[in-house]
Amino acid sequence: MMKKFSIFFFLSVVMLMVACTDDDTFTTSRSNLLSFSTDTLRLDTTFSNVPTSTKTFWVYNKSGDGLRLTNVRLAQGNQTGFRVNVDGIELSAENGYQVSNLEVRNKDSIQVFVEMTSPLNNALTPQELSDNLLFTLESGVQQKVNLSAYSWDAELIKGRKITTNTTLNSTKPIVFQDTLRVEAGATLTIPAGTTVYFSQKAALDVYGTLRCEGTAANPVTLRGDRLDKMFKYLPYDRVSGQWQGVRFHKDSYDNLLEHTDIHSTYNGILCDTATAARTKLTIANSTVHNCQGHGLQAINCKIVAYNTQFSNTLMDCADFVGGEVTLTHCTFAQFYPFDSNRGAALSFGNHIDNKDYPLQTLHVVNSLVTGYADVVLMGNNKEDVTANYHFYNCLLRTSKPKDSSLMARFTDVTWENSKDYPEGGSKQFVLVDGDKQNYDFHLKKAEKGEKYPAIDAGLALGDPRFATDHDGKQRDSKPDIGCYELIAN
């Protein structure tokens, strides 16, 4: 028995020595090469002088023998703005922007990290920057991975305060790296076709007046400044919480958002407690989408909204407490994908935080209120505080009131229920894709044998503001409910 054990032990030692010898063998044969997880690493588009996120790739040795690298370096040194870390060693000025004498044993691998801060390129459009990361083997063979990114010169702004009437103009993209403040007595105008970018901690704080004057063909866009992707299929621009949103402070009035797209914020729009005797905000033909807080919250304000989409928020898509509110041809769609405790599509009431605010008027016409949940319209009203509200020709995903006095507040309303629409009303829209956070809340043409209740169910209105829809398309004599008119093919 002891003899057998000795033979087994001897063979094990020999096999281990052979294995170690194989792993420690390095070759200078030109036929033994590295392999890479990618031959081109793309860093998406970035603003000049703004660091990109970090991307990685792997370097493998599957050649059968160990390989020594004389050096790893960027072909253009440090001239293009790429920053590289190879196996924990940064290519820096201290080491001449290269890693030398690196060993990659057989069947082993190393990881490479790449990011970039691009220099100014003095061009009006994104310009491609590229460099090759060169791997020079001890054999003299040189292999490479191409690094590529697009760099876009922008006007990077910090600490901006608008103290006089100002129109925001620039030939370059405008990026606010901290909060833009419009002071009392000043009006900031953002003209048609302008896109304004905000960094993650930046907001638009309005103490004076804001006028976003977009058109159907050239809207105003307020968005985050990330141009890259979280995943291959998911741009950061589709991810909520990319910037802090717009806030209209107490004494800010006569604000206008016309053909304006606000998306991927924390709170989309906050309207601080005011007086309903003066219009706080008119929001027309606009979109407030994908917010990590509220879409629109207004307390004791006079708000006018029409042809506008409020969609996909962790809190309520729109929440009105007190004041005077008129909502016409609006779409409230609550399909926020990340939390089953998401708020309502439309919420209204007459008190908040132990304070009462009379709801003098809530007038809702030709509007679509839907979402995943069975009930996405929420009323929170105290009996001894004014609560005047009425819905006309709306599609509402909520329970039909049994109380006759409550039913009197709803005229020609269609009640969307979970039995007929178990998927939550999403079927009537062109696209609701929570996995890729991709949405299109235009009404979809009904499939054969079906009829979607929003189609042709609106009340014809004589006001020219409502003659066209969110996109500027003409409404017919039987308008559709919501902000979009279904245009027949």
C-alpha positions in Angstrom: 0.0 0.0 0.0 2.8 2.4 0.9 4.6 1.6 -2.3 1.5 2.5 -4.4 1.2 5.7 -2.5 4.8 6.6 -3.2 4.4 5.9 -7.0 1.2 8.1 -7.1 3.0 10.9 -5.2 6.0 10.8 -7.6 3.8 10.9 -10.7 1.8 13.8 -9.3 4.9 15.8 -8.6 6.2 15.1 -12.1 2.9 16.1 -13.7 2.9 19.3 -11.6 6.4 20.1 -12.7 5.6 19.5 -16.3 2.5 21.8 -16.0 4.5 24.5 -14.3 7.2 24.2 -16.9 4.6 24.6 -19.7 3.1 27.7 -18.1 6.6 29.2 -17.6 7.7 28.6 -21.1 8.0 31.8 -23.2 8.4 31.8 -27.0 9.8 34.3 -29.5 8.1 32.5 -32.4 6.4 35.0 -34.8 3.5 32.5 -35.2 2.5 32.8 -31.6 0.1 35.8 -31.2 -2.2 37.5 -28.8 -6.0 37.5 -29.4 -8.4 40.3 -28.4 -12.0 40.6 -27.3 -12.4 43.3 -29.9 -10.3 44.8 -32.7 -12.0 48.2 -32.4 -13.0 49.9 -29.1 -15.5 52.7 -29.7 -16.2 55.3 -27.0 -19.3 56.9 -28.5 -19.6 60.7 -28.8 -18.3 63.0 -26.1 -18.1 66.8 -25.7 -14.6 68.2 -26.0 -12.8 68.6 -22.6 -15.4 66.4 -20.9 -14.2 62.9 -19.8 -15.9 59.9 -21.2 -17.0 56.9 -19.2 -14.5 54.0 -19.1 -14.7 51.0 -21.4 -12.7 47.8 -21.3 -11.4 45.0 -23.5 -9.5 41.8 -22.8 -6.2 40.5 -24.2 -5.9 36.7 -24.3 -2.9 34.4 -24.8 -4.2 31.2 -26.4 -1.0 30.6 -28.4 0.2 27.6 -26.4 3.3 29.3 -24.9 3.9 32.4 -22.8 4.4 35.7 -24.5 6.5 38.6 -23.4 5.6 42.1 -24.6 8.4 44.6 -25.2 5.9 47.4 -24.8 2.3 48.5 -25.0 1.8 52.1 -26.2 -0.4 54.4 -28.1 0.8 55.0 -31.7 0.3 58.8 -31.2 1.5 59.0 -27.7 -0.7 61.4 -25.6 -1.8 63.6 -28.5 -5.4 62.3 -29.0 -6.7 62.4 -25.4 -7.1 58.7 -24.9 -6.1 57.4 -21.5 -5.1 53.8 -21.1 -4.5 51.4 -18.2 -3.0 48.0 -19.0 -3.2 45.3 -16.4 -3.3 47.9 -13.6 -0.5 50.1 -15.1 -1.5 53.5 -16.5 0.2 54.8 -19.6 1.5 58.1 -18.2 4.2 60.7 -18.6 6.2 58.9 -15.8 6.6 55.8 -17.9 6.8 57.5 -21.3 3.1 56.6 -22.1 4.0 52.9 -22.4 4.0 49.7 -20.4 7.2 47.7 -20.8 8.3 44.1 -20.2 4.8 42.7 -19.7 4.3 38.9 -19.5 1.2 37.1 -20.5 1.4 33.4 -19.6 -0.2 30.7 -21.7 -4.0 30.6 -21.2 -3.8 33.8 -19.2 -5.3 37.2 -20.0 -5.0 40.9 -19.1 -7.6 43.7 -19.0 -7.3 47.1 -20.6 -9.2 50.1 -19.5 -9.7 53.1 -21.9 -11.2 56.5 -21.4 -10.7 59.9 -23.2 -10.9 63.6 -22.7 -10.7 65.0 -26.1 -9.1 68.4 -27.0 -11.0 71.1 -28.9 -11.3 70.4 -32.6 -12.6 73.8 -33.7 -15.4 72.3 -35.8 -19.2 72.7 -35.6 -19.9 69.0 -36.0 -18.6 65.9 -34.1 -15.2 64.9 -35.4 -13.8 61.4 -35.2 -10.6 60.8 -33.1 -8.8 57.5 -33.4 -5.5 56.0 -32.3 -4.0 52.5 -32.2 -3.0 50.8 -29.1 0.1 48.8 -30.2 1.2 45.6 -28.6 4.9 44.8 -29.5 5.8 41.2 -28.8 9.3 40.0 -27.9 9.4 38.3 -31.3 9.1 41.7 -33.0 5.5 41.2 -34.1 3.3 44.2 -33.6 -0.5 43.8 -33.0 -3.0 46.6 -32.5 -6.5 47.5 -31.2 -8.1 50.6 -32.7 -9.5 53.2 -30.3 -12.2 55.4 -31.7 -14.5 58.2 -30.5 -16.3 61.3 -31.8 -15.5 64.6 -30.2 -17.9 67.6 -30.3 -16.9 71.1 -29.3 -19.4 72.7 -27.0 -19.9 75.8 -25.0 -19.3 74.6 -21.4 -20.9 77.0 -18.9 -20.7 77.2 -15.1 -22.3 79.7 -12.7 -24.5 81.3 -15.3 -27.1 83.8 -14.0 -29.6 85.5 -16.3 -30.1 89.0 -14.9 -31.4 90.8 -18.0 -33.7 89.7 -20.9 -31.6 87.2 -22.8 -32.0 84.9 -25.8 -29.9 81.7 -25.6 -27.9 81.5 -28.9 -24.7 79.6 -29.8 -23.2 78.0 -32.9 -22.0 75.2 -30.6 -24.0 72.9 -28.3 -24.7 74.6 -25.0 -23.8 72.5 -21.9 -24.6 73.8 -18.4 -22.3 72.0 -16.0 -24.2 73.4 -13.0 -27.5 75.2 -12.4 -28.7 77.9 -14.8 -30.5 80.6 -12.8 -33.0 83.1 -14.3 -33.2 86.0 -11.8 -36.4 87.8 -10.9 -37.3 90.5 -13.5 -35.4 88.7 -16.3 -36.7 86.7 -19.2 -34.7 83.8 -20.7 -35.9 82.9 -24.3 -34.8 79.7 -25.8 -35.5 79.8 -29.6 -36.8 77.1 -31.9 -34.4 74.3 -32.8 -32.2 74.8 -29.7 -31.0 71.8 -27.7 -29.7 72.6 -24.2 -27.6 70.0 -22.3 -27.4 69.8 -18.5 -24.9 67.9 -16.4 -26.2 65.5 -13.8 -26.4 68.0 -10.9 -27.5 70.9 -13.0 -31.0 72.4 -13.1 -32.9 75.3 -14.6 -34.0 77.5 -11.8 -36.5 80.2 -12.8 -37.2 83.2 -10.5 -38.1 85.4 -13.5 -39.6 84.1 -16.7 -38.8 81.3 -19.1 -40.0 81.2 -22.7 -39.2 78.1 -24.8 -40.4 79.0 -28.3 -40.1 75.8 -30.3 -42.1 74.8 -33.4 -43.4 71.5 -34.6 -40.5 71.3 -37.1 -37.9 72.8 -34.8 -38.7 72.0 -31.1 -36.7 73.1 -28.1 -35.0 70.2 -26.2 -33.9 70.2 -22.6 -31.9 67.0 -21.8 -28.9 65.5 -20.0 -25.4 65.9 -21.3 -24.5 62.2 -21.6 -24.1 61.3 -25.3 -22.8 57.7 -24.7 -24.6 54.5 -23.9 -25.1 52.6 -20.6 -25.4 49.4 -22.6 -25.1 48.7 -26.3 -28.9 49.0 -26.7 -29.5 51.8 -24.1 -28.3 55.4 -24.6 -28.0 57.4 -21.4 -30.5 59.8 -22.9 -33.2 57.2 -22.3 -32.2 56.8 -18.6 -34.1 58.9 -16.0 -32.3 61.1 -13.5 -29.7 62.5 -16.0 -30.3 66.1 -14.8 -32.4 67.9 -12.2 -35.1 69.5 -14.3 -36.9 72.9 -14.4 -38.2 74.7 -11.3 -40.5 77.8 -11.4 -40.1 79.5 -8.1 -42.9 81.3 -6.1 -42.9 84.6 -7.9 -42.2 83.3 -11.4 -45.2 83.8 -13.8 -46.1 83.9 -17.5 -43.8 81.0 -18.4 -44.2 79.4 -21.8 -43.1 75.9 -23.0 -44.1 75.6 -26.6 -43.0 72.5 -28.6 -40.6 71.7 -25.9 -39.2 68.3 -25.0 -38.0 67.7 -21.4 -36.8 64.2 -20.7 -34.7 62.0 -18.5 -34.7 64.3 -15.5 -35.1 63.9 -11.8 -38.2 66.1 -11.6 -39.4 67.3 -15.0 -41.1 70.5 -13.9 -41.8 71.8 -10.4 -44.1 74.9 -9.9 -43.8 76.3 -6.4 -46.8 77.5 -4.5 -48.1 80.7 -6.1 -51.4 82.5 -6.7 -54.0 81.2 -9.2 -54.9 84.8 -10.1 -52.0 84.9 -12.7 -50.8 82.2 -15.1 -47.8 80.4 -13.8 -47.2 78.2 -16.8 -48.5 77.5 -20.3 -47.2 74.2 -21.7 -48.3 73.5 -25.3 -47.5 70.8 -27.8 -44.7 69.5 -25.5 -43.4 66.4 -23.9 -42.3 65.7 -20.3 -41.0 62.1 -20.2 -39.0 59.6 -18.1 -38.5 61.4 -14.8 -37.1 59.9 -11.6 -39.4 62.1 -9.6 -42.5 64.0 -10.8 -43.2 64.9 -14.4 -45.1 68.1 -13.5 -46.1 69.1 -10.0 -47.9 72.4 -9.4 -49.2 73.7 -6.1 -51.9 76.4 -6.1 -50.9 77.5 -9.6 -52.7 78.6 -12.7 -51.7 76.0 -15.3 -52.7 75.7 -18.9 -51.6 72.6 -20.8 -52.7 71.3 -24.2 -51.5 68.8 -26.8 -48.9 67.7 -24.3 -47.5 64.3 -23.3 -46.7 63.5 -19.6 -45.2 60.0 -19.4 -43.2 57.5 -17.4 -42.3 58.9 -14.0 -41.5 57.3 -10.6 -43.8 59.8 -8.9 -46.9 61.1 -10.6 -46.7 62.0 -14.3 -48.7 65.2 -13.4 -49.8 66.3 -10.0 -52.0 69.4 -9.3 -52.7 70.6 -5.8 -55.2 73.5 -5.7 -55.2 76.4 -8.1 -56.8 76.6 -11.6 -55.8 74.0 -14.1 -57.0 73.5 -17.7 -55.9 70.3 -19.5 -56.9 69.8 -23.1 -55.9 67.0 -25.5 -53.2 65.7 -23.2 -51.8 62.2 -22.8 -50.9 61.0 -19.4 -49.2 57.6 -19.8 -47.7 55.9 -16.7 -45.4 53.0 -17.9 -42.3 53.8 -15.8 -40.4 50.5 -15.9 -38.3 50.3 -12.8 -40.7 50.4 -9.8 -44.1 48.8 -9.3 -44.8 51.6 -6.7 -44.8 54.2 -9.4 -47.2 57.1 -9.0 -50.4 58.0 -10.8 -50.6 59.1 -14.4 -52.7 62.1 -13.2 -53.2 63.2 -9.7 -55.2 66.1 -8.3 -56.3 67.3 -4.9 -56.8 70.3 -2.5 -54.3 69.7 0.3 -50.7 68.7 0.8 -48.4 68.6 3.8 -51.2 69.5 6.2 -52.0 72.7 4.1 -55.2 73.3 2.2 -55.2 74.7 -1.3 -58.7 75.2 -2.9 -59.0 73.4 -6.2 -60.8 76.3 -7.9 -60.9 74.6 -11.3 -59.6 71.4 -12.8 -61.0 71.2 -16.3 -59.9 68.2 -18.3 -61.1 67.7 -21.9 -60.2 65.1 -24.6 -57.4 63.7 -22.5 -56.1 60.1 -22.2 -55.1 58.8 -18.8 -53.6 55.3 -18.8 -50.8 53.1 -17.5 -49.9 49.7 -16.2 -51.9 49.8 -12.9 -55.6 49.3 -12.8 -56.1 52.8 -11.4 -53.9 55.6 -12.6 -56.2 58.6 -11.9 -56.0 59.7 -8.3 -58.1 62.3 -6.5 -57.1 63.4 -3.0 -59.7 65.9 -1.8 -60.9 67.0 1.6 -64.6 67.5 1.9 -64.5 70.9 3.6 -62.1 72.4 1.0 -63.1 73.5 -2.5 -62.7 70.8 -5.1 -64.2 71.8 -8.5 -63.2 69.4 -11.2 -64.8 68.0 -14.3 -63.7 65.6 -17.1 -65.2 65.8 -20.6 -64.7 63.2 -23.4 -61.7 61.6 -21.7 -60.4 58.0 -21.7 -59.6 57.2 -18.0 -58.1 54.0 -16.6 -59.8 54.0 -13.2 -62.8 52.6 -11.5 -66.1 54.1 -12.6 -67.6 56.0 -9.6 -70.7 54.4 -8.1 -71.7 57.6 -6.3 -74.1 59.6 -8.6 -72.8 63.0 -7.3 -69.2 61.9 -8.4 -70.5 60.6 -11.7 -71.9 64.1 -12.4 -68.3 65.3 -12.7 -67.6 63.0 -15.7 -69.3 63.7 -19.1 -69.0 61.3 -22.0 -66.0 59.5 -20.4 -64.7 56.1 -21.5 -63.6 53.9 -18.7 -60.6 51.8 -19.5 -60.6 48.6 -17.3 -58.1 45.8 -16.7 -60.5 43.2 -18.0 -60.5 44.7 -21.5 -56.9 45.9 -21.4 -55.0 43.6 -19.0 -51.7 44.9 -20.4 -52.5 48.3 -19.1 -53.6 50.3 -22.2 -50.2 49.9 -23.9 -51.7 48.1 -26.8 -53.1 51.3 -28.2 -49.7 52.9 -28.6 -47.1 52.5 -31.3 -44.4 51.3 -28.9 -44.1 50.5 -25.2 -40.8 48.6 -24.7 -39.7 48.7 -21.0 -36.7 46.4 -21.6 -35.0 48.9 -23.9 -36.8 52.0 -22.4 -38.1 52.8 -25.8 -41.5 54.4 -26.1 -43.8 56.0 -28.7 -47.1 57.2 -27.4 -48.6 58.0 -30.8 -51.9 56.2 -31.2 -51.7 53.0 -33.2 -54.0 52.0 -36.0 -56.4 49.3 -34.7 -55.7 45.8 -35.8 -58.4 43.9 -37.7 -61.5 43.4 -35.6 -60.4 45.8 -32.9 -61.3 49.4 -32.1 -59.3 51.5 -29.7 -61.5 53.7 -27.7 -59.5 56.9 -28.0 -60.0 57.1 -31.8 -62.7 59.6 -32.9 -64.0 59.9 -29.4 -63.0 63.5 -28.7 -65.2 66.6 -28.5 -64.8 69.0 -31.5 -63.4 72.3 -30.2 -63.6 75.6 -32.0 -60.4 77.0 -30.4 -57.6 77.3 -33.1 -55.1 76.1 -30.5 -56.6 72.7 -30.7 -57.0 72.5 -34.5 -53.7 70.7 -34.7 -52.1 68.0 -32.5 -48.8 67.7 -30.6 -46.9 67.4 -33.9 -48.7 70.1 -35.8 -51.0 67.7 -37.7 -54.5 68.8 -38.5 -57.3 67.3 -36.4 -60.4 66.2 -38.1 -64.1 66.8 -37.2 -63.9 63.7 -34.9 -60.7 64.4 -33.0 -58.9 61.6 -31.2 -58.5 61.7 -27.4 -55.0 62.5 -26.3 -52.3 64.7 -27.6 -51.8 62.8 -30.9 -54.2 62.5 -33.8 -54.1 59.2 -35.6 -53.4 60.0 -39.2 -54.9 57.5 -41.6 -52.5 55.9 -44.1 
